Structure formats: structure tokens, C-alpha cells
Amino acid sequence: MTELTEFRLTTKIICNPGSASAIGTISKSLNMSKVLIVTDRGVAGSGVLDSVLPFLETDGIQHVIFEDIDPNPTIQSVDSAVELFKKENCDGVIALGGGSPIDAGKCISALIHNPGSAFEYLGVDLLKNEAVPCICVPTTSGTGAEITDVAMLSDLEKKIKMGIRANQIAPAVALLDPELTLSLPAGPTRDSGLDALTHAIESFISVNSWQVTDALTIKAIELIGDNLRSAVHYGKDSKSRENMLYASLIAGMGFHNTKLCLVHAITAPLGGMYNVPHGGSNAIVLPHAMKFLLPGALEKFAEIAVALGEKIEGLSLREAAEKAVSAVEKLSQDVGLPDGLSVYGVEESSLPELAETISGIFMVPLSPRVANKEDILKILQESL
């Protein structure tokens, strides 16, 4: 039988400036009357949470707040939040924040009717029962997690980072309001924006990509190239913020269907071992991985270069493809990305063990050029 190509998206998407005001109405439409709001201390202290609560209260939606979510959400915090949800007799989840609260919120909603620890469901399609309704409200423009069926969790004790992938993980509603991103500081704006760029590039060059995903991801690359600098350096630019939020969304729509490849294979174990910021580590590794992957996708790399504003007329295909790497490097420099992974405490002595682990991750062969252990070690060394 011929292998079928498909495009899936189960989450309802609502997006426009000011749309957060509808969160109470949306909650009622999902039969939610008391919600667990999953967020982190940064969002809780920024004023964004306080700006959303009145919209719930107007529609009579009660709430309980869980803000104990780390930059790499943990199995332990998710299990604690599930206990709080049940203790407070909640009937739905609202995840408010960046990728960490959103991934945590998705897991919490799925675990209410699936007993046991989140640890038991790390893997693919291990959840048996349906999730309670979950509304995801991103306050950063990077992860695309508000529409995907995977959530990444870290285990503090085992020092691993793995995902739960299942249909039940995909949230019921993604509510995107660019006004909620206006107060995001420059550093997280940079890291989340470069995370979205990594998603878009990896989805575009993935061996699973096809015309529909390509149309989404190349547009995301273009939007990020045109808007990230202004979003970082002048965060009150509402149009740049809006375009970055939509770029993150459509990049997520792409990789939700293609999955990701070498960069994310490398950075997932880094997150487990060193608790490094996900977006920043992706962005640091990205150009080094692109240099390795380039021979396997010359034409697509040339398209990436054009989307990032590079002129390729008169160049050979190889020269045009190399412009994509230099464009990513220039963008990263312009927004102030740290030079290497060592800034996050990554040690050279750990790299051989990391390379061994990474070489067995399923995302490696989804790349247009498959890296072996020695290739991965070299990329890690160059990224340090």
C-alpha cells in the first residue's frame, strides 16, 4: 500500500489583538466552570496574568493558580498540579505563558483521567483516556506548543528530558492575543523567536516535509526574518509582535506534521542534563547543524536564504545555500544571542556521552543528511 501523506490539526485557533477578552466565553463553551491556571512565576509577576483574570471573572469562571513551573517543566511539578486540580475539583485547564507552562498544562489536562505519574506516559500513544479541556494562551512567540500533540518534560532525578506524544495532548483551543506579548523582555523575545526560526527551518528541510508544510514554514521564516529584530529591540512595536506570534503558530503547524530533526535531537538531552533554556540552546546549535545538513538540501537552503532577505542572483546553488547559514548567523548576532553553549554551563567533558545519546534519537534520521555519533560530537564542540 502506498504511504499516505496527511496534514493534521485538531486544535481550534482563535487569534487577533484583544482576543484574550473572550477567554471566559470560550471557557463556558467548553463547559468549564472552575479552571486550573497553569503559569510560571515570571508571567504571574509581570501583570499579564492579572490582565486576563477579569475576563474569567466576568463570565463567572472560578480559578485556582498553579505557578510552580520551571523553564524546563518537570514531571514532579506536573504531578503536583494534577493533585491540586483534583483537590480543588477543577474541570478544565488554562495554560498561560511560554512553552513551559503550555507543555505542562497540556500534560496536566491529559493526566486527569489517565492515572499515575507523568513519567509513565513518556513516549508515544501511551495515554488511554480523553483529556479534560485545555485552553493554551501563549505569551511568547516561539514554541508553537499551543497547537501540537507533544509536550516535553524533564525529570530532575534522572536528568532526562523526554516527551509525551498523543492525540490527547493537543489542546482544545489555542487563544493567541499579540497584546499579551508586548511586555516580554528582549532576552526571552530573542530566544523564543529564534526557537520559532529553528522550528520553521527544521520542518522545511525535514524528510517528511511536503507542499502544504513547506508553504507554512517558508512563510514563518520570512516573517521572523522581517520582524524579530524590531520585536527584540523595540518590544512595543505591535505589528512586529503580531507577526512573530503568527510566525510561531504557523511554524508549529508545520512541524506538528513533519516533526523536527537534528537540532532538536541535540538540544533535548542538553535540557535534561544541564537544564539549559530551550530556545537559546536551539539557536546556538542551529547554524552549526545547518552547515552539516546543507549538502543534503541545497535547493531548500537557497529558498531559506531568499526568505531571510539574501540576494542570490548570479550565485551557484551551493553559494546560495550557504547564504542561509550566514543569514541565520547575522540575525542571531543582531539580536544578541550568546556565542556558545558554555554560557549555560555545558562542559566539554560531557559531550562524548551526549553525542552517544543523541545518535539514537528518532529525530536524527528525519534530517536531510543523517549524522553519526562523530558528526554530532563535532557539532556539539563547534556549538560550545
C-alpha positions in Angstrom: 0.0 0.0 0.0 1.2 3.5 -0.8 2.3 5.5 2.2 -0.2 8.3 2.7 0.7 11.9 3.3 -1.6 13.8 5.7 -2.0 17.1 7.5 -3.5 17.1 11.0 -4.6 19.9 13.2 -7.1 19.2 16.0 -6.9 22.4 18.0 -9.3 25.3 17.4 -7.3 28.5 16.8 -8.5 32.0 17.8 -6.2 34.8 17.1 -6.3 38.6 16.9 -5.3 41.5 19.1 -7.6 41.7 22.1 -8.8 38.1 21.8 -7.9 37.4 25.4 -11.1 39.2 26.4 -13.0 36.2 25.1 -11.4 33.6 27.4 -14.4 33.5 29.8 -16.8 32.9 26.9 -14.5 30.2 25.4 -14.2 28.5 28.8 -18.0 28.4 29.2 -18.3 26.9 25.6 -16.1 24.0 26.8 -18.3 23.5 29.9 -15.6 24.8 32.2 -16.7 26.4 35.4 -13.6 26.2 37.6 -10.2 26.2 35.9 -6.6 25.5 37.0 -4.5 28.3 35.5 -1.0 26.9 34.8 1.7 29.5 34.5 5.1 30.4 35.8 6.4 33.0 38.3 7.6 35.3 35.6 4.1 35.6 34.0 2.4 35.7 37.3 4.6 38.7 38.4 4.5 40.5 35.0 0.9 41.7 35.1 -0.1 39.5 32.2 -2.0 37.1 34.5 -3.7 39.9 36.3 -4.9 41.3 32.9 -6.6 38.0 32.0 -8.3 37.2 35.3 -11.1 39.8 35.0 -12.2 38.2 31.7 -12.8 34.9 33.5 -14.5 36.6 36.5 -16.9 38.5 34.2 -18.2 35.2 32.9 -18.3 33.6 36.4 -15.4 31.2 35.8 -13.7 30.4 39.1 -9.9 29.8 39.1 -7.0 28.2 41.0 -3.5 29.3 40.1 -0.5 26.9 39.8 2.7 28.9 39.1 5.4 26.4 40.1 6.6 25.7 36.5 10.3 25.8 35.7 11.9 26.9 32.4 12.1 23.2 31.6 8.8 21.8 33.1 9.3 18.8 35.3 7.4 15.6 35.8 7.4 16.4 39.5 5.6 19.8 39.0 3.1 18.3 36.6 2.2 15.5 39.1 1.8 18.2 41.9 -0.5 20.2 39.6 -2.7 17.2 38.9 -3.1 16.7 42.6 -4.2 20.3 43.0 -6.6 20.1 40.1 -8.4 17.1 41.7 -8.3 18.6 45.2 -9.9 21.8 44.0 -12.5 20.0 41.8 -11.5 21.9 38.7 -12.9 20.9 35.4 -10.5 22.5 32.9 -7.0 23.9 32.4 -5.8 27.2 31.1 -2.1 27.3 30.3 -0.8 30.8 30.2 2.8 31.6 29.3 5.6 30.3 27.1 6.3 26.8 26.0 7.0 25.6 29.5 3.6 26.4 31.1 1.9 25.3 27.9 3.6 21.9 27.8 2.8 21.5 31.5 -0.8 22.5 31.1 -1.3 20.1 28.2 0.1 17.2 30.3 -2.0 18.1 33.3 -5.2 18.1 31.3 -4.3 14.7 29.8 -3.4 13.1 33.2 -6.6 13.9 35.0 -8.3 10.8 33.6 -5.1 8.8 33.0 -3.9 7.6 36.4 -0.4 7.6 37.6 2.7 9.8 37.2 3.5 11.7 34.0 6.7 9.6 33.9 4.5 6.5 33.0 3.4 8.2 29.8 6.7 9.4 28.3 6.7 8.1 24.8 4.2 7.7 22.0 0.4 7.0 22.3 0.5 5.7 25.9 -2.5 7.7 27.1 -5.7 5.7 27.0 -8.4 8.2 28.2 -9.5 11.6 27.0 -8.2 14.8 28.4 -10.2 17.5 30.2 -10.5 20.7 28.1 -7.3 22.8 27.9 -7.0 26.4 26.5 -3.5 27.5 25.7 -2.7 31.2 25.7 0.9 31.9 24.6 2.7 35.0 25.9 5.8 34.3 23.9 6.3 33.9 20.2 8.4 30.8 19.8 7.2 27.3 20.6 4.0 26.7 18.7 3.2 24.3 21.5 -0.4 25.7 21.7 -1.4 23.5 18.8 0.9 20.4 18.9 0.3 16.9 20.3 3.6 16.6 22.1 4.8 18.1 25.4 8.4 17.9 26.7 9.1 17.2 30.4 12.3 16.9 32.4 12.9 14.5 35.3 15.1 16.2 37.9 16.2 12.9 39.5 17.1 11.0 36.3 18.3 14.1 34.5 16.4 13.3 31.3 14.1 15.3 29.1 11.5 13.4 27.1 8.1 13.9 25.5 4.6 12.7 25.9 3.1 12.4 22.4 -0.5 11.5 21.9 -3.7 12.9 20.4 -4.9 13.7 23.9 -2.1 16.2 24.4 -3.3 18.6 21.7 -5.3 21.4 23.5 -8.9 22.1 22.7 -8.3 25.8 21.9 -5.3 28.0 21.2 -6.0 31.6 22.0 -3.5 34.0 20.5 -3.5 37.6 21.5 -0.4 39.5 20.5 -1.1 42.2 23.0 -0.1 39.7 25.7 3.4 39.6 24.3 4.1 43.3 24.3 5.7 43.3 27.8 8.0 40.3 27.1 11.7 41.4 27.8 14.2 41.4 25.0 16.0 38.2 26.1 13.0 35.9 26.1 11.8 37.6 22.9 15.1 36.8 21.2 15.2 33.2 22.5 11.6 32.4 21.7 11.8 34.0 18.2 14.9 32.0 17.3 13.2 28.9 18.6 10.4 29.5 16.1 13.0 30.0 13.4 14.6 26.7 14.3 11.2 25.0 14.1 10.4 26.5 10.7 13.8 25.6 9.2 13.8 22.1 10.6 10.3 21.5 9.4 11.1 22.9 6.0 14.1 20.7 5.4 12.7 17.6 7.1 12.4 14.4 5.0 8.7 14.4 6.0 8.0 17.9 4.5 5.7 18.4 1.6 4.0 21.2 -0.3 1.5 22.2 2.4 4.0 22.2 5.3 6.6 24.0 3.1 4.1 26.8 2.4 3.6 27.3 6.1 7.2 27.1 7.2 8.8 29.2 4.5 6.3 32.0 5.3 7.2 31.6 9.0 10.9 32.0 8.1 10.1 35.2 6.1 8.1 36.7 8.9 10.8 36.0 11.5 13.5 37.5 9.3 11.4 40.6 8.8 10.2 41.1 12.4 12.4 39.6 15.0 14.9 42.4 15.2 12.3 45.0 15.8 10.4 42.8 18.3 13.7 42.4 20.3 14.9 46.0 20.1 11.6 47.8 20.3 9.2 45.5 22.0 6.2 47.9 21.8 6.1 47.5 18.0 2.7 45.9 17.9 2.9 44.8 14.3 6.2 43.0 14.8 4.8 41.3 17.9 1.7 40.2 16.0 3.7 38.9 13.0 6.1 37.0 15.4 3.2 35.4 17.2 1.7 34.2 13.9 5.1 33.0 12.6 5.4 30.9 15.7 1.9 29.5 15.2 2.4 28.5 11.5 5.9 27.1 12.2 4.1 24.9 14.8 1.5 23.9 12.3 4.3 22.8 10.0 6.4 20.8 12.5 3.3 19.3 14.1 3.0 17.4 10.9 6.6 16.9 9.8 8.3 16.6 13.2 11.7 18.1 13.8 15.2 16.9 13.1 18.9 17.2 14.1 18.9 20.5 16.1 16.1 19.3 18.5 17.7 15.9 18.7 20.8 17.6 20.0 19.2 20.0 22.4 16.6 17.7 24.1 19.3 15.8 26.1 21.0 19.1 26.8 17.9 20.3 28.5 17.7 17.2 30.6 21.4 17.2 31.7 22.0 20.9 32.1 18.5 22.5 32.3 19.6 24.9 29.5 17.0 27.3 28.0 15.3 25.5 25.1 15.1 28.4 22.7 18.6 29.8 23.3 20.3 26.4 23.0 18.4 25.6 19.8 19.5 28.9 18.3 23.2 28.4 19.2 23.3 24.9 17.7 21.2 25.9 14.6 23.9 27.4 12.3 26.4 24.6 13.2 23.9 21.9 12.4 22.8 23.8 9.2 26.4 23.7 7.9 26.4 19.9 8.3 22.9 19.4 6.8 23.4 21.8 3.9 24.7 19.2 1.3 21.5 17.2 1.7 19.2 20.1 1.0 20.9 22.7 -1.3 17.8 23.9 -3.0 15.8 24.3 0.2 18.7 26.1 1.8 18.7 28.6 -1.1 15.0 29.2 -0.5 15.7 29.8 3.2 18.3 32.4 2.2 15.8 34.3 0.0 13.1 34.2 2.7 15.7 35.8 5.1 16.3 38.6 2.6 19.5 37.4 1.0 20.3 38.2 -2.7 21.3 35.0 -4.5 21.3 36.2 -8.2 24.4 35.1 -10.0 25.4 32.6 -7.3 25.9 28.9 -7.7 23.4 26.7 -5.9 26.0 25.9 -3.3 26.8 29.6 -2.7 23.1 30.5 -2.5 22.6 27.7 0.1 25.5 28.9 2.2 23.8 32.3 2.3 21.1 30.7 4.5 23.6 29.9 7.2 25.2 33.3 7.2 21.7 34.9 7.3 20.9 32.9 10.4 24.2 33.9 12.0 23.7 37.6 11.2 20.2 37.5 12.7 21.4 35.8 15.8 24.2 38.4 16.2 21.8 41.3 15.7 19.5 40.2 18.5 22.3 39.4 20.9 22.4 35.6 21.1 25.2 34.3 23.4 28.1 32.9 21.5 28.1 29.3 22.8 26.5 26.6 25.0 29.3 27.1 27.6 27.4 30.2 28.8 24.8 27.8 30.1 27.3 25.6 31.9 27.7 22.9 29.3 31.1 21.2 29.8 33.2 19.7 27.1 33.9 16.6 29.1 30.2 15.6 28.8 30.0 15.9 25.0 31.0 12.4 24.0 28.3 10.9 26.3 25.8 13.4 24.9 26.7 12.5 21.3 26.2 8.8 22.0 22.7 9.5 23.4 21.7 11.9 20.6 22.8 9.5 17.9 19.9 7.2 18.9 17.1 9.8 19.0 14.4 9.3 16.4 14.7 12.9 15.0 18.2 12.3 13.7 17.2 10.3 10.6 14.4 12.8 9.8 17.2 15.2 8.7 18.2 15.6 5.0 21.7 14.4 5.9 21.9 11.8 8.7 24.6 12.5 11.3 26.5 9.7 13.1 28.0 9.9 16.6 31.2 11.6 15.4 29.3 14.2 13.3 27.1 15.0 16.3 30.2 15.4 18.6 31.7 17.8 16.1 28.6 19.9 16.0 28.5 20.0 19.8 32.1 21.0 20.0 31.5 23.8 17.5 28.5 25.0 19.5 30.3 25.1 22.8 
